[in-house]
Amino acid sequence: MTATKWDSFWLGLAIGILLPALFCLAYAHTIGLQHLWQEEMYEMLKPVIGRMLLLGTFANMAVMFLLYELNVWKLAKGVLVGIIPYMTAAIILL
């Protein structure tokens, strides 16, 4: 199992899109918001949703820099591109 086998832009993009969402859901679960799909929870989270998205991108950045240090360039590029929608949404919602 070499690093080049897993060095794929599309795999990095999938990781980059899923990781912040999972991180935000895990964070919401730890602060006691298990039912995010209800309207009341969305109204309660509305002021902090931008900050939660930004917090989720930090986990993605850590993974990207780890992949950068491991010289897995295509995978790191995919993770970086996956961050862009979350950063855009976080900037708009802040």
Backbone as CSV, one residue per row, in Angstrom:
resi,resn,N_x,N_y,N_z,CA_x,CA_y,CA_z,C_x,C_y,C_z
1,MET,0.847,-1.181,0.000,0.000,0.000,0.000,0.889,1.239,0.000
2,THR,1.009,1.844,-1.139,1.854,3.024,-1.247,1.010,4.283,-1.141
3,ALA,1.689,5.397,-0.957,0.988,6.679,-0.850,0.371,7.081,-2.188
4,THR,0.958,6.639,-3.295,0.428,7.035,-4.593,-0.904,6.340,-4.893
5,LYS,-1.168,5.205,-4.259,-2.439,4.515,-4.465,-3.602,5.370,-3.970
6,TRP,-3.422,6.072,-2.874,-4.464,6.888,-2.276,-4.362,8.359,-2.664
7,ASP,-3.379,8.726,-3.476,-3.160,10.114,-3.867,-4.109,10.477,-5.006
8,SER,-5.357,10.802,-4.668,-6.385,11.107,-5.658,-7.088,12.404,-5.268
9,PHE,-7.283,13.268,-6.241,-7.971,14.530,-6.007,-9.406,14.290,-5.538
10,TRP,-10.080,13.331,-6.141,-11.493,13.087,-5.828,-11.670,12.532,-4.422
11,LEU,-10.749,11.707,-3.974,-10.802,11.221,-2.596,-10.585,12.373,-1.626
12,GLY,-9.653,13.249,-1.946,-9.421,14.426,-1.111,-10.617,15.352,-1.080
13,LEU,-11.292,15.491,-2.220,-12.487,16.332,-2.272,-13.596,15.748,-1.405
14,ALA,-13.769,14.435,-1.452,-14.778,13.786,-0.609,-14.456,13.982,0.871
15,ILE,-13.195,13.827,1.235,-12.782,14.051,2.622,-12.990,15.509,3.001
16,GLY,-12.634,16.404,2.095,-12.755,17.833,2.366,-14.187,18.297,2.527
17,ILE,-15.124,17.627,1.877,-16.526,18.011,2.004,-17.170,17.353,3.229
18,LEU,-16.813,16.121,3.523,-17.448,15.401,4.625,-16.892,15.754,6.005
19,LEU,-15.601,16.007,6.105,-14.980,16.215,7.408,-15.538,17.417,8.174
20,PRO,-15.694,18.602,7.571,-16.263,19.709,8.354,-17.713,19.464,8.774
21,ALA,-18.490,18.808,7.918,-19.880,18.519,8.278,-19.932,17.560,9.466
22,LEU,-19.110,16.535,9.445,-19.072,15.595,10.566,-18.558,16.264,11.833
23,PHE,-17.571,17.139,11.679,-17.025,17.850,12.831,-18.074,18.770,13.450
24,CYS,-18.850,19.470,12.607,-19.912,20.349,13.120,-21.001,19.545,13.813
25,LEU,-21.384,18.407,13.236,-22.399,17.569,13.866,-21.912,16.993,15.194
26,ALA,-20.652,16.593,15.242,-20.095,16.075,16.493,-20.038,17.175,17.555
27,TYR,-19.681,18.378,17.142,-19.645,19.501,18.078,-21.046,19.823,18.585
28,ALA,-22.023,19.836,17.689,-23.397,20.111,18.092,-23.916,19.027,19.034
29,HIS,-23.499,17.796,18.807,-23.921,16.696,19.682,-23.310,16.844,21.075
30,THR,-22.072,17.300,21.152,-21.430,17.431,22.457,-22.012,18.567,23.288
31,ILE,-22.571,19.586,22.627,-23.181,20.663,23.407,-24.680,20.438,23.615
32,GLY,-25.161,19.264,23.244,-26.537,18.885,23.553,-27.563,19.217,22.494
33,LEU,-27.152,19.359,21.253,-28.101,19.659,20.174,-28.179,18.461,19.229
34,GLN,-28.833,17.394,19.669,-28.899,16.183,18.867,-29.887,16.295,17.715
35,HIS,-30.881,17.148,17.812,-31.945,17.225,16.823,-31.807,18.495,15.997
36,LEU,-30.804,18.536,15.138,-30.532,19.741,14.361,-31.544,19.979,13.255
37,TRP,-32.334,18.969,12.894,-33.252,19.127,11.775,-34.538,19.855,12.180
38,GLN,-34.767,20.067,13.428,-35.979,20.751,13.858,-35.818,22.259,13.700
39,GLU,-36.913,22.926,13.402,-36.875,24.362,13.157,-36.441,25.148,14.387
40,GLU,-36.822,24.703,15.550,-36.445,25.426,16.769,-34.933,25.428,16.957
41,MET,-34.316,24.293,16.646,-32.863,24.212,16.785,-32.170,25.093,15.763
42,TYR,-32.726,25.163,14.553,-32.114,26.028,13.548,-32.204,27.483,13.986
43,GLU,-33.336,27.879,14.542,-33.480,29.259,15.016,-32.519,29.535,16.167
44,MET,-32.293,28.524,17.001,-31.366,28.706,18.113,-29.919,28.784,17.622
45,LEU,-29.603,28.026,16.564,-28.234,27.992,16.046,-27.939,29.104,15.041
46,LYS,-28.954,29.790,14.592,-28.765,30.791,13.546,-27.646,31.789,13.857
47,PRO,-27.531,32.321,15.085,-26.451,33.276,15.348,-25.052,32.647,15.353
48,VAL,-24.946,31.342,15.606,-23.621,30.739,15.735,-23.272,29.769,14.613
49,ILE,-24.140,29.609,13.615,-23.883,28.616,12.567,-22.637,28.964,11.758
50,GLY,-22.391,30.239,11.525,-21.193,30.652,10.807,-19.925,30.295,11.570
51,ARG,-19.977,30.476,12.869,-18.819,30.132,13.703,-18.599,28.622,13.751
52,MET,-19.703,27.866,13.757,-19.571,26.406,13.748,-18.971,25.914,12.435
53,LEU,-19.368,26.519,11.319,-18.782,26.144,10.029,-17.303,26.476,9.994
54,LEU,-16.947,27.636,10.531,-15.544,28.024,10.576,-14.746,27.081,11.463
55,LEU,-15.322,26.669,12.571,-14.671,25.707,13.454,-14.481,24.363,12.757
56,GLY,-15.456,23.970,11.945,-15.336,22.716,11.199,-14.231,22.747,10.163
57,THR,-13.950,23.923,9.607,-12.889,24.003,8.604,-11.504,23.889,9.221
58,PHE,-11.368,24.177,10.516,-10.059,24.040,11.146,-9.589,22.588,11.167
59,ALA,-10.507,21.662,11.373,-10.151,20.239,11.308,-9.686,19.880,9.906
60,ASN,-10.349,20.450,8.909,-9.968,20.215,7.522,-8.584,20.772,7.219
61,MET,-8.300,21.940,7.740,-6.982,22.548,7.523,-5.881,21.698,8.162
62,ALA,-6.151,21.149,9.329,-5.161,20.294,9.980,-4.871,19.056,9.129
63,VAL,-5.919,18.458,8.568,-5.734,17.292,7.695,-4.966,17.696,6.446
64,MET,-5.280,18.872,5.892,-4.595,19.319,4.680,-3.097,19.528,4.937
65,PHE,-2.752,20.157,6.050,-1.339,20.370,6.345,-0.618,19.061,6.652
66,LEU,-1.306,18.094,7.265,-0.719,16.779,7.486,-0.428,16.090,6.155
67,LEU,-1.376,16.156,5.226,-1.167,15.560,3.902,-0.068,16.290,3.132
68,TYR,0.022,17.584,3.322,1.075,18.374,2.687,2.446,17.917,3.179
69,GLU,2.560,17.664,4.478,3.834,17.205,5.039,4.168,15.781,4.601
70,LEU,3.141,14.980,4.304,3.372,13.609,3.845,3.619,13.531,2.340
71,ASN,3.640,14.686,1.669,3.872,14.785,0.215,2.832,14.028,-0.607
72,VAL,1.602,14.101,-0.175,0.493,13.531,-0.925,-0.249,14.724,-1.527
73,TRP,0.247,15.218,-2.647,-0.163,16.513,-3.179,-1.588,16.534,-3.709
74,LYS,-1.978,15.542,-4.485,-3.328,15.549,-5.068,-4.395,15.434,-3.982
75,LEU,-4.136,14.612,-2.998,-5.069,14.454,-1.890,-5.196,15.761,-1.108
76,ALA,-4.077,16.439,-0.879,-4.102,17.721,-0.168,-4.841,18.784,-0.976
77,LYS,-4.665,18.781,-2.295,-5.395,19.744,-3.142,-6.887,19.506,-3.076
78,GLY,-7.314,18.252,-3.083,-8.737,17.941,-2.984,-9.337,18.393,-1.661
79,VAL,-8.589,18.195,-0.575,-9.071,18.644,0.733,-9.175,20.168,0.754
80,LEU,-8.212,20.841,0.166,-8.239,22.303,0.114,-9.430,22.812,-0.691
81,VAL,-9.733,22.183,-1.811,-10.891,22.597,-2.613,-12.189,22.310,-1.860
82,GLY,-12.217,21.251,-1.064,-13.400,20.934,-0.273,-13.678,21.944,0.828
83,ILE,-12.672,22.699,1.226,-12.835,23.714,2.266,-13.569,24.945,1.725
84,ILE,-13.435,25.220,0.447,-13.927,26.471,-0.134,-15.424,26.711,0.095
85,PRO,-16.326,25.736,-0.133,-17.749,26.029,0.132,-18.041,26.355,1.588
86,TYR,-17.351,25.673,2.518,-17.578,25.932,3.919,-17.049,27.314,4.330
87,MET,-15.898,27.689,3.811,-15.346,29.011,4.111,-16.244,30.102,3.551
88,THR,-16.761,29.900,2.334,-17.651,30.877,1.732,-18.928,31.027,2.559
89,ALA,-19.521,29.913,2.949,-20.740,29.966,3.762,-20.460,30.600,5.127
90,ALA,-19.317,30.294,5.721,-18.991,30.858,7.035,-18.801,32.373,6.943
91,ILE,-18.158,32.843,5.877,-17.956,34.281,5.717,-19.285,34.991,5.492
92,ILE,-20.170,34.383,4.708,-21.478,34.986,4.469,-22.314,35.022,5.747
93,LEU,-22.256,33.967,6.527,-23.088,33.878,7.721,-22.515,34.612,8.930
94,LEU,-21.265,35.014,8.883,-20.707,35.769,10.010,-21.210,37.148,9.903
